[in-house]
């Protein structure tokens, strides 16, 4: 995978945007839309009928609510987002510093604003790992894992 492709798939902080459940055009949205299209708008009545044979179908409406949410996500990713009103300081910082990723900045790791402690620790670990093994090797390794590990 090329650097440009990795830049398109990964946020400046190192989060895998391409596989995020909230990304417009991401894998999750594509699969959710395909499943919506496969089931169609009338499947609810069939789910009610199938409940007699498969009780789990009684929960179809809850499932459909989540499916519709996943199909209608609206995040465009951090790289193209206007930083106004966004609490994450990385969105402004990477543009101001002129870097593609936080780990490329001479000040990394810094005291970036807007990250909770868990996310900040993950951000530091990710950046340090990329510095250690390189962007391409890190990306290849990261793609082998589940997105939400």
N, C-alpha and C positions, 0 to 999 in steps of 0.2 A: 504494500500500500504506500502511496506517495505521501509526502509531507502535506501537500495541499488537500488530499482526501482525509487525512487525519485531522487537519484543522477544521474541515467542514463537519466532521463527526464528533469532535471533542471540544468542550468548552475551554476557555482559558484556564480555568481552575483544575481541569483534568477530569471533569464529569463526562461520562459517555452519553452525550445528548442523543446520538442516533438511535439508541435503544431505550431512551427515556419514555415513560408512559405519557408524558405531557407534550412531546414535540410534534408540531404540525408536520405531516409527511413522514413521521418516524415509523419504525417497524410496528409498534403497538397499534398506532392509529390505522395503518394499512390493514392489519389483520382484523381489527375490530370492524372496520368498514366492510371488509370481505365477508365477515360472519353476519353482519347486519343484512347484507345483500343476499346471502345464502338463505337465511331464515325468512327474510321478507317481513313486511309489515303485519301480516296476518297470522304469524306463528303462535301468538298468544292463545288463540282459541284452540290450536292443536295441542299446545302445552297443557291446557286444562284437560283435554281428552286423554293425553298420555299419562297424566297423573295417576290414573287408575292402575296403570301397569308399572310406572316408574315414579314413585312418590317424590323424587327430587324435582320433578317438573312443577311441583306446587310452588317452588321458589323462583320460577322463571321470571316473574315481574321484577324481582330484586336483581336477578342476573342481567336483565335487559336494561335496567337503570344504570348499572355499571358499564355495560357494553356501550350504551349511548354516550356515556361520559367519555369513555376511551376513544370513541369515534369522533367526538367533537372537541378534542383538545385544542388549545390555542397558543401554546408557547412557540415562539420562533427562534429560541436559543438566545444566548447572551451576546453573541458576536454582532448581531444585527439589531439588538434591542436598544431603545433609548434609555439611558441610565436614570433619568428623572423619576423619582418616586420609588426606585428599587433600593431596598436596604443593603444589598450586597455591594460592597465597595470594589470588588474585583471588576465589575462591569466598567466602571469609570477608569480604574487604575490601569488595566492592560492597554486601553486605548491611549491614555496619557503617556505611558512608558514606551509605547510603540513595540510591544512584544506580542507574540502569538499565544504564549503560555506563561503563567506565573513563574514557573521554574527557570525561565530564561532571564528573568529580572535579577540584577545584581543585589537587590534588597530582599530577595526571597530567602527564607520565609520572613515575612514582615508581620505587622500587627494589623492586618486587614480588618476593616469594619464589616459588620453585618453577618458574620458566620457564628453559629452556635458552637459550643465547645467540641461536640462530636464531628461536625462538618469541618471545623478548623483543623482538627487532628487528621482527619482523612485527607484534607487538602495538602497539608504538610507532607504526610507519608507518600501521597501520590507524586508530588513534585520532586521529592528526594529520590524516589524510585526511578522516575524518568531520568533525572540527572545521572543516576548510577548506571542504568543499562541502555539509555538512549530512547528516544521517542518511538521509533519504529518497533523495537523489541518490546517495549512496554505495551504498545498498542496491540501487538500480536498476542501477548500474554493476557491482557485485559479482555480481549474479545473471546477468549476461551472460557471465561468465567461467566456465571449468570450476572446479569446487570445489577440486581439488587442483593448482592451478597454482603 
